[in-house]
Amino acid sequence: MANLRTLSSKERKKVLEQLEKQYGCDTKFLKQYVFLFQEKRKRYFIVNEDVLELDLEKLPVDSLGLYLCGLMGNGELRLSIEGSQLLGPKSKKNILEIDEKEFFDWIRGVDIEKETEREGFVIIKHKKDFCGAGKPVLNEKTGTTVIHNYVPKTRYVRSKD
């Protein structure tokens, strides 16, 4: 488990506080999990504490558990798709609702043009589904806001319909 380290309770508390600050969510349910940090890619994972009873030093483990969020250079946390699905229903701010057309663009990896006053990372929501995180960026040329899509290429939907 050379690529992952277990966070101390102080570090874990800091991550939970940042999630609460950014998304206005109740993170009490996450306290039952152990938080792991992947230094190289700056990612946080959560696992059940029983997993740590395994002798992971004998296994070539690159990642473990559920990828919750990534730590960005400015200290913000960008939720993974699964992270948005876990925290989205419990969040009260920085949720951006998209319509049907925008949803189909989003799952195909397209940045979507959408006016919003939100800053920083937002949770993308379509109807009752949470679809990951994006970041509103002002396009200087057109003066419109574009929501930067962070859906990995390997998870794009490729069909046309």
C-alpha positions as CSV (number, residue, x, y, z in Angstrom):
1,M,0.0,0.0,0.0
2,A,2.9,2.2,-0.8
3,N,0.9,4.7,-2.8
4,L,-1.8,5.2,-0.1
5,R,-1.5,6.5,3.4
6,T,-4.1,6.5,6.2
7,L,-5.1,10.0,7.3
8,S,-4.8,11.0,10.9
9,S,-8.0,12.0,12.7
10,K,-6.9,15.6,12.5
11,E,-6.4,15.4,8.7
12,R,-9.7,13.5,8.3
13,K,-11.5,16.2,10.3
14,K,-10.0,18.9,8.0
15,V,-11.3,17.1,4.8
16,L,-14.8,16.7,6.3
17,E,-14.8,20.4,7.3
18,Q,-13.8,21.4,3.7
19,L,-16.6,19.2,2.3
20,E,-19.1,20.8,4.6
21,K,-17.8,24.3,3.7
22,Q,-17.9,23.8,-0.1
23,Y,-21.1,21.8,-0.4
24,G,-23.0,22.6,2.8
25,C,-23.4,18.9,3.5
26,D,-23.8,16.8,6.6
27,T,-20.7,14.5,6.6
28,K,-21.5,12.6,9.9
29,F,-22.1,9.4,7.9
30,L,-18.5,9.5,6.6
31,K,-17.0,9.3,10.1
32,Q,-17.5,5.5,10.0
33,Y,-14.9,5.2,7.2
34,V,-11.1,5.3,7.2
35,F,-9.8,7.9,4.8
36,L,-6.8,7.1,2.6
37,F,-4.8,9.6,0.6
38,Q,-3.0,8.9,-2.6
39,E,0.0,11.4,-2.6
40,K,0.9,11.1,-6.3
41,R,-2.5,11.9,-7.7
42,K,-3.8,13.9,-4.7
43,R,-6.9,11.8,-4.2
44,Y,-9.0,10.8,-1.2
45,F,-10.5,7.3,-0.8
46,I,-12.8,5.9,1.8
47,V,-12.7,2.3,3.0
48,N,-14.4,0.3,5.8
49,E,-11.9,-0.1,8.7
50,D,-12.0,-3.9,8.3
51,V,-10.0,-3.6,5.1
52,L,-7.0,-2.4,7.1
53,E,-6.8,-5.7,8.9
54,L,-5.5,-7.3,5.7
55,D,-1.8,-7.4,5.1
56,L,-1.7,-5.0,2.2
57,E,2.1,-4.8,2.1
58,K,2.1,-8.2,0.3
59,L,-0.3,-7.0,-2.4
60,P,0.4,-4.6,-5.3
61,V,-2.3,-2.2,-4.3
62,D,-2.6,1.1,-6.3
63,S,-6.0,2.2,-5.0
64,L,-8.4,0.9,-2.5
65,G,-12.0,1.7,-1.6
66,L,-14.1,4.4,-3.1
67,Y,-12.6,7.4,-4.7
68,L,-14.4,10.2,-3.0
69,C,-12.6,13.4,-4.1
70,G,-9.4,15.0,-5.4
71,L,-7.4,17.8,-3.8
72,M,-6.9,20.7,-6.2
73,G,-4.0,23.1,-6.1
74,N,-6.1,25.9,-4.5
75,G,-7.2,23.6,-1.6
76,E,-10.7,22.9,-3.0
77,L,-12.0,19.4,-3.2
78,R,-13.4,18.1,-6.5
79,L,-15.9,15.3,-6.0
80,S,-15.7,12.2,-8.1
81,I,-18.9,10.9,-9.7
82,E,-19.4,8.5,-6.8
83,G,-18.5,11.2,-4.4
84,S,-21.2,13.4,-5.9
85,Q,-23.7,10.6,-5.6
86,L,-22.8,10.1,-1.9
87,L,-22.7,13.7,-0.9
88,G,-25.2,15.3,-3.4
89,P,-28.4,14.3,-1.6
90,K,-27.0,15.6,1.7
91,S,-25.7,18.9,0.2
92,K,-27.4,22.3,0.4
93,K,-25.2,24.5,-1.7
94,N,-23.1,24.5,-4.9
95,I,-25.5,22.2,-6.7
96,L,-26.1,23.0,-10.4
97,E,-29.2,21.6,-12.0
98,I,-28.9,20.8,-15.7
99,D,-31.6,20.0,-18.3
100,E,-32.0,17.0,-20.5
101,K,-29.9,18.3,-23.4
102,E,-27.1,19.5,-21.0
103,F,-27.2,16.1,-19.3
104,F,-26.6,14.2,-22.6
105,D,-23.7,16.6,-23.4
106,W,-22.3,16.2,-19.9
107,I,-22.2,12.4,-20.0
108,R,-20.5,12.6,-23.4
109,G,-17.7,14.7,-21.8
110,V,-18.7,18.0,-23.3
111,D,-18.3,21.3,-21.3
112,I,-21.7,22.9,-21.0
113,E,-22.6,26.5,-21.4
114,K,-24.7,27.6,-18.4
115,E,-25.1,30.8,-16.6
116,T,-24.4,30.6,-12.9
117,E,-23.3,32.8,-10.1
118,R,-21.6,30.0,-8.3
119,E,-17.8,29.9,-8.0
120,G,-15.6,27.0,-7.4
121,F,-16.6,23.4,-7.9
122,V,-20.2,22.5,-8.2
123,I,-22.1,19.2,-8.0
124,I,-23.9,18.5,-11.3
125,K,-27.5,17.3,-10.9
126,H,-30.0,16.1,-13.5
127,K,-33.5,15.4,-12.0
128,K,-32.7,13.1,-9.1
129,D,-29.3,12.0,-10.4
130,F,-25.9,13.4,-9.4
131,C,-23.5,13.2,-12.3
132,G,-20.1,14.4,-10.9
133,A,-18.5,17.8,-10.4
134,G,-17.8,20.7,-12.7
135,K,-16.3,24.1,-12.4
136,P,-17.8,27.3,-13.8
137,V,-15.3,29.2,-15.9
138,L,-15.9,32.5,-17.7
139,N,-15.1,32.3,-21.4
140,E,-13.3,35.7,-22.0
141,K,-14.0,35.6,-25.8
142,T,-17.8,35.0,-25.6
143,G,-18.5,36.4,-22.2
144,T,-20.5,33.3,-21.3
145,T,-19.9,30.8,-18.4
146,V,-18.8,27.3,-19.3
147,I,-19.0,24.5,-16.8
148,H,-15.8,22.5,-17.2
149,N,-16.5,18.8,-17.4
150,Y,-14.4,16.4,-15.3
151,V,-15.9,13.1,-16.4
152,P,-13.0,10.9,-17.3
153,K,-12.8,9.9,-21.0
154,T,-13.1,6.2,-20.0
155,R,-16.5,7.0,-18.6
156,Y,-17.9,9.0,-21.5
157,V,-21.1,7.7,-23.2
158,R,-20.3,7.1,-26.8
159,S,-23.7,6.5,-28.4
160,K,-25.4,9.2,-30.3
161,D,-28.9,8.7,-29.0
